[in-house]
Amino acid sequence: MNSKKTRELELFAQRIRLETVRALGHLGFGHIGGSMSIADVLAVLYGKELRHDPKQPTWPGRDWLILSKGHAGPALYATLGLRGFFPLENLKTLNLPATRFPSHCDRNLTPGIDMTTGSLGQGLSVALGVAKAFQMDGADNTVYAIIGDGECDEGQIWEAALFGAHHKLQNLIAFADFNKQQLDGYVKDILDLGDLAAKFSSFGWHTQEIDGNDISAIEAAVQKAKAETGRPHMIVLDTKKGRGCSFAEGVLNNHSMNISQEMMNASMAEIEARIAALEGEMAQ
Ligand SMILES: Cc1ncc(C[n+]2csc(CCOP(=O)(O)OP(=O)(O)O)c2C)c(N)n1
């Protein structure tokens, strides 16, 4: 899928990265690694798949997104700001006193945030509960959830996995951001997940494993999930923590970093160059 739409989504993902680096850089620190790894899936959701209306954030007909790894809020705020839920300028208050943009997602503060998250392990259960409610109502809303790989060390994830398969919640599409790192090290060293996709399959989920920083692969996987009935969906995203941010990508200690003005400016210049190149390609 190398269509014009895919190019637009690639551009959107770069803009999400740009605004995330700007907001975190303005604050001077924050969760850069796990925000960057999900920029591509956010671009596909908010640029194409997720039914939403920025003017009515709680519109009953909307699809839901629960960002269970709530510390990656800055990437979701950048996405929502770019979609027009609120002025991007507001992200300059990120994590400051009285802000509507705390470091972790809060549904009572930020337009477009569907669940308050930050205590890992809870979001998938809530997403399945919402999906169950839509199923009982015969409603056609889809519930999306993004969980972390470190987060999969939580037992509650596996209770949720049982629940989703038992209730045949085909209206739930979850993504596991398999960036192989968590707060203070590699997931395999802290509590190894083994074959994550095989585990969800054995719990009865429809499961896919894809390059999670490849827009066209994400588009195709969501389409495939939507076509498969009778089971909840887990799309394991093989990603890089810090992806697309030169001071964070490939760095072990990139979970929450101090960010100097120089680091911010250098990273933003690189992302802006990528945006200009994509815009140039699209103009041809
Ligand atoms: C219940 C709970 N335990 C511990 C933490 C502290 N914590 C915050 S982020 C994090 C690592 C999460 O790793 P992962 O889910 O892989 O996120 P990513 O690497 O994608 O940012 C931990 C342990 C928490 N927020 N909630």
The ligand as an SDF file (V2000), in Angstrom:
LIG
                    3D

 26 27  0  0  0  0  0  0  0  0999 V2000
    1.4580   -0.8120   37.8680 C   0  0  0  0  0  0  0  0  0  0  0  0
    2.6830   -0.0360   37.4890 C   0  0  0  0  0  0  0  0  0  0  0  0
    3.8930   -0.5070   37.8540 N   0  0  0  0  0  0  0  0  0  0  0  0
    5.0130    0.1950   37.5390 C   0  0  0  0  0  0  0  0  0  0  0  0
    4.9110    1.3710   36.8660 C   0  0  0  0  0  0  0  0  0  0  0  0
    6.1710    2.1840   36.5520 C   0  0  0  0  0  0  0  0  0  0  0  0
    6.4540    2.1890   35.1440 N   0  0  0  0  0  0  0  0  0  0  0  0
    6.1370    3.2350   34.3710 C   0  0  0  0  0  0  0  0  0  0  0  0
    6.5320    3.0110   32.7770 S   0  0  0  0  0  0  0  0  0  0  0  0
    7.1860    1.4890   33.0930 C   0  0  0  0  0  0  0  0  0  0  0  0
    7.7620    0.6530   31.9910 C   0  0  0  0  0  0  0  0  0  0  0  0
    6.7490    0.3120   30.9770 C   0  0  0  0  0  0  0  0  0  0  0  0
    7.3380   -0.3770   29.9250 O   0  0  0  0  0  0  0  0  0  0  0  0
    6.5640   -0.5700   28.5700 P   0  0  0  0  0  0  0  0  0  0  0  0
    5.1830   -0.9980   28.8540 O   0  0  0  0  0  0  0  0  0  0  0  0
    7.3700   -1.4520   27.7090 O   0  0  0  0  0  0  0  0  0  0  0  0
    6.4810    0.9110   28.0150 O   0  0  0  0  0  0  0  0  0  0  0  0
    7.4090    1.5760   26.8790 P   0  0  0  0  0  0  0  0  0  0  0  0
    8.7640    0.9690   26.9610 O   0  0  0  0  0  0  0  0  0  0  0  0
    6.7710    1.2900   25.5860 O   0  0  0  0  0  0  0  0  0  0  0  0
    7.4120    3.0370   27.1870 O   0  0  0  0  0  0  0  0  0  0  0  0
    7.0700    1.1710   34.4360 C   0  0  0  0  0  0  0  0  0  0  0  0
    7.5380   -0.0740   35.0380 C   0  0  0  0  0  0  0  0  0  0  0  0
    3.6300    1.8440   36.5120 C   0  0  0  0  0  0  0  0  0  0  0  0
    3.4400    2.9880   35.8460 N   0  0  0  0  0  0  0  0  0  0  0  0
    2.5210    1.1060   36.8250 N   0  0  0  0  0  0  0  0  0  0  0  0
  1  2  1  0
  2  3  1  0
  2 26  2  0
  3  4  2  0
  4  5  1  0
  5  6  1  0
  5 24  2  0
  6  7  1  0
  7  8  2  0
  7 22  1  0
  8  9  1  0
  9 10  1  0
 10 11  1  0
 10 22  2  0
 11 12  1  0
 12 13  1  0
 13 14  1  0
 14 15  2  0
 14 16  1  0
 14 17  1  0
 17 18  1  0
 18 19  2  0
 18 20  1  0
 18 21  1  0
 22 23  1  0
 24 25  1  0
 24 26  1  0
M  CHG  1   7   1
M  END
$$$$
